[in-house]
Amino acid sequence: MIKNMLNGLNLYEHPFVYSLGMHIGHKLQNHLIKEAYNQKIENRLLNQLSWETDGYLLFTRSSLASSSRHGYFSPLAESNCFAMKKDDFIAIGGFDERFKSPGGGLVNLDYFKRVNEDKKYSPVMVLGEATFHQFHGGVATNVTVEEHPFEQMEEEYRAIRNKDYQANKRLPENIQKIKNHSCI
């Protein structure tokens, strides 16, 4: 992941390099929780894999995160692993400290959207890599869909941005190039 991110940082003047997100488990943890999925079950699942010697085995026991639900060749709503030049991070204002909701609310989605909406930045998705969300009792990922606090998080977003949250719709530069050349 780090090697590929560093390579991506060399592609553009103002790169924003990021990865896909996945959940450990055969479906979103918001759905697995109804099946009594918990950290103990996940630990057992992880112990059955030799992921420490081959991290790619995690793909065999994971599912796409909601923010990455359309996969590599689509716009993502957020990423939990990104890289960009420090000056660019500072120039765009970093993460907005006004987000106070548990778990940060929509702060990560807001940041990701702001960077992607600014045409100065060139988004690049690292293909073949991902981050793997583990069960940890999170306020958004480890509750049922019915209990998800999105409405409260979006209310906070509206108070900060004076508009409803809309997910990022910009394709990464490398994916646009692939699609334009009919490689998929």
N, CA, C and O of each residue as an XYZ file, in Angstrom:
736
protein
N       0.829     -1.190      0.000
C       0.000      0.000      0.000
C       0.875      1.255      0.000
O       0.657      2.167     -0.798
N       1.843      1.300      0.878
C       2.686      2.495      0.983
C       3.472      2.724     -0.302
O       3.552      3.850     -0.794
N       4.045      1.667     -0.839
C       4.801      1.789     -2.099
C       3.904      2.337     -3.204
O       4.304      3.248     -3.929
N       2.702      1.794     -3.339
C       1.781      2.246     -4.382
C       1.303      3.670     -4.141
O       1.104      4.427     -5.092
N       1.120      4.036     -2.900
C       0.713      5.408     -2.598
C       1.844      6.383     -2.939
O       1.602      7.450     -3.502
N       3.062      6.015     -2.600
C       4.199      6.874     -2.939
C       4.341      7.021     -4.451
O       4.647      8.106     -4.945
N       4.119      5.926     -5.187
C       4.140      6.004     -6.653
C       3.050      6.954     -7.151
O       3.285      7.749     -8.060
N       1.868      6.870     -6.561
C       0.762      7.732     -6.947
C       1.035      9.200     -6.686
O       0.555     10.064     -7.421
N       1.797      9.485     -5.650
C       2.131     10.878     -5.326
C       3.010     11.523     -6.392
O       3.103     12.749     -6.459
N       3.649     10.717     -7.216
C       4.519     11.237     -8.273
C       3.802     11.447     -9.608
O       4.421     11.889    -10.576
N       2.517     11.139     -9.669
C       1.800     11.201    -10.942
C       1.314     12.601    -11.324
O       1.208     12.917    -12.509
N       1.019     13.432    -10.337
C       0.419     14.737    -10.612
C       1.043     15.806     -9.726
O       1.716     15.502     -8.741
N       0.812     17.046    -10.087
C       1.333     18.158     -9.286
C       0.665     18.214     -7.914
O       1.313     18.494     -6.906
N      -0.645     17.943     -7.890
C      -1.406     17.973     -6.632
C      -2.207     16.672     -6.496
O      -3.429     16.680     -6.646
N      -1.527     15.561     -6.215
C      -2.213     14.270     -6.137
C      -2.956     14.083     -4.816
O      -2.565     14.615     -3.777
N      -4.019     13.323     -4.888
C      -4.761     12.866     -3.710
C      -4.941     11.368     -3.917
O      -5.833     10.943     -4.651
N      -4.106     10.578     -3.279
C      -4.029      9.135     -3.509
C      -4.736      8.418     -2.363
O      -4.492      8.706     -1.192
N      -5.608      7.487     -2.712
C      -6.381      6.822     -1.662
C      -6.724      5.385     -2.028
O      -6.536      4.944     -3.162
N      -7.233      4.670     -1.028
C      -7.571      3.263     -1.221
C      -9.045      3.005     -0.948
O      -9.746      3.811     -0.336
N      -9.472      1.873     -1.418
C     -10.810      1.342     -1.206
C     -10.948      0.895      0.250
O      -9.953      0.568      0.897
N     -12.167      0.880      0.760
C     -12.421      0.398      2.113
C     -13.230     -0.890      2.115
O     -14.151     -1.059      1.317
N     -12.880     -1.787      3.010
C     -13.598     -3.053      3.150
C     -13.877     -3.316      4.621
O     -13.233     -2.741      5.499
N     -14.836     -4.185      4.881
C     -15.138     -4.652      6.231
C     -14.726     -6.112      6.328
O     -15.008     -6.896      5.422
N     -14.077     -6.478      7.391
C     -13.790     -7.894      7.609
C     -15.124     -8.566      7.926
O     -15.890     -8.094      8.766
N     -15.381     -9.667      7.243
C     -16.657    -10.365      7.355
C     -17.295    -10.487      5.984
O     -16.938     -9.748      5.067
N     -18.233    -11.408      5.833
C     -18.804    -11.693      4.515
C     -19.845    -10.676      4.054
O     -20.329    -10.764      2.925
N     -20.196     -9.717      4.902
C     -21.046     -8.595      4.509
C     -20.804     -7.447      5.473
O     -20.084     -7.594      6.461
N     -21.402     -6.316      5.185
C     -21.201     -5.143      6.044
C     -21.423     -5.488      7.506
O     -22.334     -6.244      7.844
N     -20.599     -4.940      8.356
C     -20.728     -5.217      9.780
C     -22.062     -4.721     10.331
O     -22.555     -5.268     11.318
N     -22.661     -3.690      9.712
C     -23.991     -3.230     10.125
C     -25.034     -4.331      9.946
O     -26.033     -4.356     10.665
N     -24.815     -5.236      8.999
C     -25.727     -6.360      8.788
C     -25.304     -7.569      9.620
O     -26.149     -8.294     10.146
N     -24.008     -7.780      9.736
C     -23.507     -8.928     10.510
C     -23.872     -8.835     11.988
O     -24.028     -9.858     12.656
N     -24.006     -7.625     12.494
C     -24.302     -7.451     13.922
C     -25.630     -8.104     14.295
O     -25.817     -8.535     15.433
N     -26.553     -8.176     13.332
C     -27.837     -8.860     13.564
C     -27.646    -10.363     13.674
O     -28.516    -11.071     14.183
N     -26.501    -10.851     13.192
C     -26.183    -12.277     13.265
C     -25.253    -12.568     14.441
O     -24.588    -13.604     14.477
N     -25.215    -11.652     15.394
C     -24.406    -11.764     16.617
C     -22.902    -11.706     16.333
O     -22.093    -12.191     17.123
N     -22.542    -11.107     15.198
C     -21.122    -10.916     14.866
C     -20.504     -9.991     15.904
O     -21.109     -8.998     16.310
N     -19.301    -10.327     16.324
C     -18.608     -9.504     17.327
C     -17.106     -9.684     17.167
O     -16.649    -10.402     16.278
N     -16.355     -9.038     18.020
C     -14.898     -9.082     17.919
C     -14.358    -10.493     18.129
O     -13.370    -10.875     17.504
N     -14.986    -11.256     18.989
C     -14.525    -12.628     19.241
C     -14.654    -13.481     17.974
O     -13.741    -14.235     17.635
N     -15.769    -13.362     17.288
C     -15.983    -14.110     16.046
C     -14.991    -13.638     14.990
O     -14.406    -14.446     14.269
N     -14.806    -12.326     14.906
C     -13.864    -11.790     13.932
C     -12.437    -12.250     14.219
O     -11.698    -12.596     13.297
N     -12.052    -12.254     15.478
C     -10.712    -12.728     15.839
C     -10.519    -14.179     15.406
O      -9.447    -14.545     14.922
N     -11.551    -15.009     15.577
C     -11.475    -16.400     15.147
C     -11.284    -16.476     13.632
O     -10.464    -17.246     13.131
N     -12.054    -15.665     12.923
C     -11.956    -15.617     11.457
C     -10.544    -15.217     11.035
O      -9.964    -15.840     10.146
N      -9.992    -14.192     11.663
C      -8.642    -13.725     11.330
C      -7.583    -14.768     11.679
O      -6.599    -14.920     10.955
N      -7.778    -15.479     12.775
C      -6.823    -16.509     13.183
C      -6.786    -17.686     12.211
O      -5.809    -18.435     12.189
N      -7.840    -17.861     11.406
C      -7.886    -18.945     10.413
C      -7.092    -18.594      9.158
O      -6.811    -19.465      8.335
N      -6.737    -17.338      9.014
C      -5.982    -16.885      7.841
C      -4.512    -16.683      8.200
O      -4.183    -16.421      9.357
N      -3.659    -16.800      7.240
C      -2.242    -16.447      7.439
C      -2.023    -15.039      6.891
O      -1.085    -14.794      6.132
N      -2.899    -14.120      7.285
C      -2.861    -12.768      6.719
C      -1.596    -12.011      7.086
O      -1.210    -11.083      6.376
N      -0.941    -12.386      8.183
C       0.286    -11.699      8.564
C       1.404    -11.922      7.543
O       2.271    -11.064      7.376
N       1.388    -13.073      6.859
C       2.400    -13.349      5.841
C       1.891    -13.053      4.430
O       2.687    -12.870      3.509
N       0.579    -13.006      4.260
C      -0.018    -12.649      2.965
C      -1.272    -11.826      3.231
O      -2.372    -12.367      3.351
N      -1.092    -10.523      3.320
C      -2.195     -9.614      3.623
C      -3.340     -9.683      2.630
O      -4.475     -9.345      2.965
N      -3.053    -10.119      1.406
C      -4.103    -10.201      0.389
C      -5.154    -11.261      0.717
O      -6.238    -11.255      0.136
N      -4.841    -12.173      1.645
C      -5.838    -13.151      2.084
C      -7.025    -12.470      2.764
O      -8.112    -13.044      2.828
N      -6.827    -11.251      3.273
C      -7.940    -10.523      3.898
C      -9.070    -10.279      2.905
O     -10.235    -10.212      3.299
N      -8.739    -10.143      1.617
C      -9.782     -9.957      0.597
C     -10.746    -11.137      0.565
O     -11.917    -10.966      0.224
N     -10.272    -12.335      0.916
C     -11.120    -13.532      0.835
C     -12.139    -13.605      1.960
O     -13.080    -14.394      1.884
N     -11.974    -12.810      2.991
C     -12.874    -12.837      4.156
C     -13.468    -11.454      4.448
O     -13.808    -11.138      5.588
N     -13.585    -10.639      3.397
C     -14.059     -9.275      3.593
C     -15.092     -8.899      2.541
O     -15.248     -9.576      1.525
N     -15.792     -7.805      2.811
C     -16.787     -7.279      1.880
C     -16.560     -5.777      1.729
O     -15.951     -5.137      2.586
N     -17.053     -5.236      0.639
C     -16.873     -3.799      0.392
C     -17.587     -2.978      1.462
O     -18.721     -3.274      1.837
N     -16.906     -1.948      1.943
C     -17.528     -1.005      2.874
C     -18.610     -0.231      2.122
O     -18.547     -0.111      0.898
N     -19.573      0.278      2.822
C     -20.658      1.037      2.199
C     -20.125      2.203      1.374
O     -20.643      2.485      0.293
N     -19.105      2.875      1.870
C     -18.538      4.030      1.163
C     -17.778      3.626     -0.102
O     -17.442      4.478     -0.923
N     -17.509      2.333     -0.258
C     -16.795      1.800     -1.428
C     -17.647      0.766     -2.161
O     -17.119     -0.028     -2.939
N     -18.941      0.767     -1.923
C     -19.819     -0.327     -2.352
C     -19.826     -0.628     -3.848
O     -20.208     -1.727     -4.250
N     -19.413      0.326     -4.677
C     -19.411      0.082     -6.122
C     -18.040     -0.354     -6.634
O     -17.861     -0.554     -7.835
N     -17.076     -0.500     -5.735
C     -15.788     -1.066     -6.096
C     -14.782     -0.098     -6.684
O     -14.974      1.118     -6.689
N     -13.711     -0.679     -7.175
C     -12.552      0.085     -7.638
C     -12.859      1.067     -8.763
O     -12.268      2.145     -8.806
N     -13.742      0.734     -9.650
C     -13.944      1.564    -10.843
C     -15.113      2.525    -10.674
O     -15.901      2.735    -11.597
N     -15.212      3.101     -9.488
C     -16.308      4.006     -9.171
C     -15.819      5.123     -8.265
O     -14.740      5.033     -7.681
N     -16.618      6.175     -8.152
C     -16.272      7.195     -7.152
C     -16.536      6.631     -5.750
O     -17.519      5.920     -5.543
N     -15.680      6.941     -4.814
C     -15.885      6.520     -3.427
C     -16.428      7.697     -2.619
O     -16.252      8.856     -2.996
N     -17.087      7.387     -1.509
C     -17.582      8.432     -0.615
C     -16.506      8.858      0.381
O     -16.527      9.984      0.879
N     -15.567      7.958      0.668
C     -14.488      8.269      1.608
C     -13.392      7.230      1.475
O     -13.550      6.216      0.794
N     -12.291      7.498      2.130
C     -11.221      6.528      2.241
C     -10.611      6.653      3.629
O     -10.518      7.747      4.185
N     -10.201      5.529      4.172
C      -9.557      5.533      5.482
C      -8.043      5.461      5.378
O      -7.342      5.318      6.379
N      -7.553      5.562      4.150
C      -6.110      5.608      3.932
C      -5.856      6.466      2.704
O      -6.200      6.085      1.585
N      -5.255      7.617      2.921
C      -4.960      8.495      1.789
C      -3.616      9.161      2.003
O      -3.083      9.195      3.113
N      -3.079      9.693      0.905
C      -1.816     10.427      0.963
C      -1.919     11.624      0.032
O      -2.524     11.557     -1.038
N      -1.317     12.708      0.464
C      -1.211     13.905     -0.360
C      -0.065     14.728      0.187
O       0.448     14.449      1.271
N       0.329     15.726     -0.550
C       1.409     16.583     -0.086
C       0.938     17.390      1.121
O      -0.211     17.828      1.181
N       1.838     17.578      2.073
C       1.492     18.297      3.296
C       0.964     19.699      2.993
O      -0.011     20.137      3.604
N       1.589     20.395      2.066
C       1.129     21.745      1.708
C      -0.299     21.725      1.173
O      -1.073     22.645      1.439
N      -0.654     20.686      0.423
C      -2.019     20.566     -0.096
C      -3.008     20.284      1.028
O      -4.107     20.838      1.049
N      -2.617     19.421      1.961
C      -3.482     19.124      3.109
C      -3.782     20.409      3.881
O      -4.925     20.665      4.261
N      -2.755     21.199      4.103
C      -2.919     22.466      4.834
C      -3.731     23.458      4.005
O      -4.593     24.152      4.544
N      -3.467     23.531      2.703
C      -4.156     24.495      1.833
C      -5.662     24.264      1.799
O      -6.434     25.221      1.744
N      -6.081     23.017      1.832
C      -7.521     22.744      1.775
C      -8.168     22.842      3.157
O      -9.391     22.761      3.280
N      -7.363     23.014      4.176
C      -7.902     23.241      5.517
C      -7.975     22.017      6.401
O      -8.545     22.084      7.490
N      -7.414     20.899      5.967
C      -7.425     19.701      6.802
C      -8.837     19.272      7.165
O      -9.803     19.639      6.496
N      -8.942     18.503      8.215
C     -10.247     18.057      8.696
C     -10.900     19.198      9.465
O     -10.235     19.898     10.228
N     -12.195     19.385      9.264
C     -12.937     20.479      9.885
C     -13.242     20.134     11.339
O     -13.990     19.199     11.623
N     -12.667     20.883     12.232
C     -12.791     20.606     13.670
C     -14.171     20.910     14.227
O     -14.437     20.615     15.393
N     -15.052     21.489     13.428
C     -16.418     21.744     13.904
C     -17.239     20.463     14.010
O     -18.274     20.453     14.677
N     -16.800     19.385     13.366
C     -17.511     18.112     13.491
C     -17.234     17.549     14.886
O     -16.086     17.271     15.234
N     -18.282     17.384     15.671
C     -18.144     16.947     17.064
C     -18.883     15.649     17.376
O     -18.798     15.139     18.493
N     -19.609     15.113     16.393
C     -20.385     13.892     16.633
C     -19.474     12.747     17.065
O     -18.294     12.722     16.716
N     -20.024     11.798     17.827
C     -19.233     10.609     18.164
C     -18.679      9.962     16.894
O     -19.369      9.860     15.880
N     -17.440      9.535     16.973
C     -16.793      8.934     15.820
C     -16.411      9.934     14.741
O     -15.928      9.543     13.679
N     -16.620     11.216     14.997
C     -16.282     12.245     14.014
C     -17.407     12.592     13.060
O     -17.261     13.482     12.222
N     -18.534     11.892     13.181
C     -19.647     12.187     12.287
C     -19.247     12.000     10.834
O     -18.683     10.968     10.469
N     -19.537     12.997     10.006
C     -19.222     12.916      8.583
C     -17.924     13.639      8.234
O     -17.715     13.996      7.075
N     -17.053     13.861      9.213
C     -15.827     14.624      8.972
C     -14.962     14.001      7.871
O     -14.423     14.722      7.031
N     -14.825     12.695      7.865
C     -13.988     12.041      6.857
C     -14.635     12.147      5.470
O     -13.950     12.404      4.480
N     -15.949     11.948      5.406
C     -16.657     12.077      4.141
C     -16.607     13.515      3.643
O     -16.462     13.753      2.444
N     -16.728     14.475      4.557
C     -16.643     15.897      4.211
C     -15.274     16.225      3.627
O     -15.181     16.885      2.593
N     -14.225     15.772      4.277
C     -12.871     16.047      3.799
C     -12.670     15.451      2.408
O     -12.188     16.124      1.497
N     -13.040     14.197      2.257
C     -12.883     13.490      0.986
C     -13.636     14.225     -0.127
O     -13.117     14.381     -1.232
N     -14.842     14.670      0.161
C     -15.661     15.391     -0.811
C     -15.035     16.739     -1.169
O     -14.993     17.103     -2.344
N     -14.549     17.482     -0.177
C     -13.935     18.784     -0.443
C     -12.718     18.661     -1.354
O     -12.539     19.453     -2.279
N     -11.889     17.665     -1.085
C     -10.695     17.482     -1.927
C     -11.112     17.113     -3.345
O     -10.579     17.661     -4.310
N     -12.052     16.199     -3.479
C     -12.476     15.768     -4.810
C     -13.214     16.854     -5.580
O     -13.169     16.865     -6.810
N     -13.884     17.756     -4.900
C     -14.594     18.839     -5.590
C     -13.651     19.936     -6.062
O     -14.002     20.712     -6.951
N     -12.467     20.010     -5.482
C     -11.495     21.030     -5.868
C     -10.674     20.498     -7.048
O      -9.875     19.575     -6.887
N     -10.873     21.074     -8.212
C     -10.222     20.589     -9.440
C      -8.699     20.748     -9.410
O      -8.003     20.228    -10.283
N      -8.186     21.463     -8.410
C      -6.730     21.590     -8.261
C      -6.104     20.218     -7.983
O      -4.970     19.945     -8.378
N      -6.865     19.366     -7.296
C      -6.344     18.074     -6.863
C      -6.694     16.983     -7.867
O      -7.776     16.975     -8.453
N      -5.762     16.073     -8.048
C      -5.953     14.931     -8.950
C      -6.109     13.673     -8.113
O      -5.130     13.159     -7.570
N      -7.343     13.170     -8.006
C      -7.551     11.946     -7.225
C      -7.020     10.716     -7.951
O      -7.179     10.582     -9.165
N      -6.391      9.828     -7.205
C      -5.829      8.585     -7.748
C      -6.197      7.460     -6.785
O      -5.881      7.525     -5.596
N      -6.863      6.433     -7.300
C      -7.197      5.290     -6.458
C      -6.127      4.212     -6.622
O      -5.776      3.835     -7.740
N      -5.623      3.730     -5.510
C      -4.655      2.631     -5.527
C      -5.438      1.346     -5.791
O      -6.275      0.940     -4.984
N      -5.159      0.716     -6.920
C      -5.867     -0.507     -7.294
C      -5.205     -1.724     -6.663
O      -3.986     -1.766     -6.501
N      -6.012     -2.703     -6.314
C      -5.495     -3.948     -5.757
C      -5.149     -3.881     -4.284
O      -4.622     -4.845     -3.728
N      -5.436     -2.758     -3.643
C      -5.162     -2.576     -2.214
C      -6.452     -2.122     -1.536
O      -7.392     -1.695     -2.207
N      -6.497     -2.213     -0.218
C      -7.662     -1.753      0.532
C      -7.296     -1.634      2.000
O      -6.291     -2.178      2.458
N      -8.128     -0.916      2.720
C      -8.048     -0.949      4.181
C      -9.141     -1.901      4.645
O     -10.159     -2.053      3.971
N      -8.939     -2.537      5.779
C      -9.869     -3.546      6.283
C     -10.353     -3.145      7.666
O      -9.611     -3.197      8.647
N     -11.606     -2.746      7.717
C     -12.214     -2.287      8.964
C     -12.490     -3.475      9.867
O     -13.136     -4.444      9.469
N     -11.991     -3.382     11.083
C     -12.221     -4.428     12.060
C     -13.340     -4.026     13.007
O     -13.587     -2.840     13.228
N     -14.000     -5.005     13.554
C     -15.056     -4.778     14.538
C     -14.435     -4.155     15.788
O     -13.465     -4.684     16.333
N     -14.988     -3.043     16.235
C     -14.432     -2.394     17.426
C     -15.495     -1.659     18.241
O     -15.159     -0.869     19.124
N     -16.768     -1.910     17.954
C     -17.828     -1.229     18.685
C     -18.065      0.188     18.194
O     -18.547      1.031     18.951
N     -17.735      0.462     16.942
C     -17.870      1.799     16.378
C     -19.305      2.295     16.357
O     -20.244      1.507     16.246
N     -19.470      3.620     16.466
C     -20.802      4.223     16.551
C     -21.568      4.132     15.240
O     -22.797      4.215     15.250
N     -20.888      3.965     14.117
C     -21.566      3.909     12.822
C     -21.468      2.538     12.163
O     -22.412      2.101     11.505
N     -20.353      1.863     12.330
C     -20.152      0.592     11.625
C     -20.594     -0.616     12.430
O     -20.856     -1.671     11.853
N     -20.681     -0.495     13.724
C     -21.019     -1.650     14.549
C     -22.358     -1.507     15.243
O     -22.534     -1.922     16.388
N     -23.301     -0.907     14.525
C     -24.701     -0.849     14.935
C     -25.524     -1.315     13.737
O     -25.041     -1.299     12.605
N     -26.753     -1.727     13.984
C     -27.606     -2.151     12.876
C     -27.909     -0.947     11.988
O     -27.753      0.202     12.400
N     -28.340     -1.230     10.775
C     -28.701     -0.168      9.840
C     -29.772      0.723     10.467
O     -29.737      1.944     10.314
N     -30.721      0.112     11.169
C     -31.813      0.868     11.796
C     -31.303      1.805     12.903
O     -31.898      2.854     13.150
N     -30.221      1.432     13.556
C     -29.662      2.241     14.644
C     -28.583      3.219     14.178
O     -28.063      4.003     14.972
N     -28.253      3.168     12.896
C     -27.170      4.006     12.374
C     -27.490      5.485     12.598
O     -28.605      5.921     12.314
N     -26.528      6.260     13.102
C     -26.770      7.677     13.418
C     -26.619      8.641     12.238
O     -26.320      9.818     12.440
N     -26.821      8.156     11.008
C     -26.587      9.016      9.845
C     -27.426     10.285      9.889
O     -26.932     11.358      9.545
N     -28.671     10.185     10.300
C     -29.527     11.383     10.329
C     -28.945     12.461     11.234
O     -28.936     13.635     10.864
N     -28.461     12.085     12.407
C     -27.848     13.062     13.322
C     -26.545     13.598     12.722
O     -26.246     14.787     12.840
N     -25.782     12.729     12.088
C     -24.530     13.155     11.462
C     -24.801     14.119     10.310
O     -24.087     15.105     10.133
N     -25.840     13.824      9.531
C     -26.183     14.708      8.420
C     -26.724     16.041      8.932
O     -26.500     17.082      8.314
N     -27.421     16.012     10.036
C     -27.908     17.252     10.650
C     -26.723     18.147     11.048
O     -26.751     19.357     10.826
N     -25.703     17.551     11.627
C     -24.498     18.293     11.968
C     -23.828     18.826     10.698
O     -23.373     19.969     10.667
N     -23.770     17.998      9.657
C     -23.187     18.417      8.379
C     -23.926     19.645      7.842
O     -23.299     20.619      7.425
N     -25.262     19.593      7.855
C     -26.069     20.727      7.374
C     -25.791     21.992      8.177
O     -25.722     23.086      7.617
N     -25.634     21.842      9.480
C     -25.353     23.007     10.333
C     -23.990     23.620      9.992
O     -23.813     24.834     10.095
N     -23.048     22.801      9.595
C     -21.696     23.277      9.265
C     -21.621     23.785      7.826
O     -21.041     24.843      7.579
N     -22.191     23.058      6.882
C     -22.043     23.361      5.452
C     -23.251     24.080      4.834
O     -23.185     24.519      3.686
N     -24.336     24.200      5.576
C     -25.566     24.840      5.079
C     -26.133     24.158      3.844
O     -26.705     24.821      2.979
N     -25.984     22.859      3.752
C     -26.553     22.060      2.662
C     -26.562     20.601      3.090
O     -25.868     20.206      4.028
N     -27.366     19.807      2.381
C     -27.402     18.366      2.643
C     -26.111     17.728      2.152
O     -25.486     18.209      1.207
N     -25.724     16.648      2.800
C     -24.554     15.908      2.357
C     -24.887     15.180      1.066
O     -25.938     14.548      0.962
N     -24.008     15.264      0.092
C     -24.083     14.505     -1.155
C     -22.729     13.822     -1.328
O     -21.689     14.473     -1.225
N     -22.737     12.541     -1.585
C     -21.486     11.794     -1.730
C     -20.689     12.289     -2.933
O     -21.249     12.812     -3.896
N     -19.387     12.116     -2.859
C     -18.480     12.428     -3.958
C     -18.908     11.689     -5.215
O     -19.277     10.516     -5.153
N     -18.860     12.362     -6.343
C     -19.227     11.738     -7.619
C     -18.067     11.747     -8.625
O     -18.229     11.307     -9.764
N     -16.918     12.240     -8.209
C     -15.774     12.346     -9.119
C     -14.993     11.039     -9.170
O     -14.595     10.492     -8.142
N     -14.787     10.560    -10.376
C     -13.953      9.374    -10.571
C     -12.488      9.751    -10.406
O     -12.097     10.862    -10.766
N     -11.677      8.858     -9.873
C     -10.236      9.109     -9.816
C      -9.664      9.241    -11.225
O     -10.184      8.654    -12.173
N      -8.587     10.019    -11.353
C      -7.957     10.254    -12.656
C      -7.561      8.949    -13.345
O      -7.797      8.787    -14.542
N      -6.965      8.021    -12.604
C      -6.514      6.778    -13.222
C      -7.694      5.937    -13.710
O      -7.579      5.248    -14.724
N      -8.798      5.982    -13.021
C      -9.986      5.221    -13.439
C     -10.614      5.884    -14.673
O     -11.064      5.190    -15.585
N     -10.647      7.213    -14.703
C     -11.164      7.920    -15.891
C     -10.357      7.526    -17.123
O     -10.923      7.272    -18.186
N      -9.039      7.475    -16.978
C      -8.173      7.116    -18.107
C      -8.440      5.688    -18.566
O      -8.496      5.422    -19.767
N      -8.605      4.776    -17.625
C      -8.889      3.380    -17.972
C     -10.224      3.304    -18.710
O     -10.312      2.666    -19.759
N     -11.254      3.943    -18.179
C     -12.573      3.897    -18.816
C     -12.564      4.554    -20.182
O     -13.244      4.086    -21.096
N     -11.802      5.640    -20.340
C     -11.724      6.308    -21.638
C     -11.020      5.478    -22.700
O     -11.205      5.704    -23.896
N     -10.212      4.513    -22.262
C      -9.494      3.664    -23.219
C     -10.178      2.301    -23.388
O      -9.616      1.384    -23.987
N     -11.372      2.186    -22.864
C     -12.181      0.968    -22.994
C     -11.414     -0.288    -22.579
O     -11.497     -1.328    -23.232
N     -10.673     -0.169    -21.488
C      -9.908     -1.318    -21.008
C     -10.751     -2.259    -20.151
O     -10.340     -3.382    -19.857
N     -11.931     -1.791    -19.754
C     -12.766     -2.660    -18.911
C     -14.112     -2.882    -19.547
O     -14.951     -3.586    -18.986
